[in-house]
């Protein structure tokens, strides 16, 4: 079973890495592909270059078995739509290999704004991480197509994900770290120290390259 974790990673930080590791272990994934966006469609362009973000991401996951950086969205021209990425992975890995798209709860609640979002559950399972204490029935407060999707596709046991290639939703509490790349960049612009919000080797690289100033 393959996990897919996308983002701008501008820069990668502990708030990305710790939940990713927890889900990797809970789901017993064979591999987790971290896929940095080339041109993110829902936000402004990344501050660091593609090469710099790739370097930081590789450095951050060095030595972590099963974690792989996938460059396809950076190499692709045009906006980095996840539906295109999943379609490519499905074609490469076959129709029967289970794929799991890892999302935070905020991203899941905004899924209906994504490009061709209705196709995404047909290509991969959705694994939604959330803070401890959140309950699936809270989705009913939001209503709409996502609540309907969860009602029909939600499973409580991650082992269910191995029995189908796509189409299920699994929700899992993870260690919630209130860290964002936006906040880290703001601290750096203000001349403040973001240490302990991201790996030391990433902070050292940012200083060496004078990024985000």
Helices and strands as residue ranges (DSSP letters): E 2-7, H 14-27, E 31-36, H 50-61, E 67-69, H 72-75, H 82-93, E 99-104, H 105-109, G 111-113, G 117-119, H 120-123, E 125-130, G 136-141, H 144-153, E 154-155, G 158-163, E 169-173, H 181-189, H 200-209
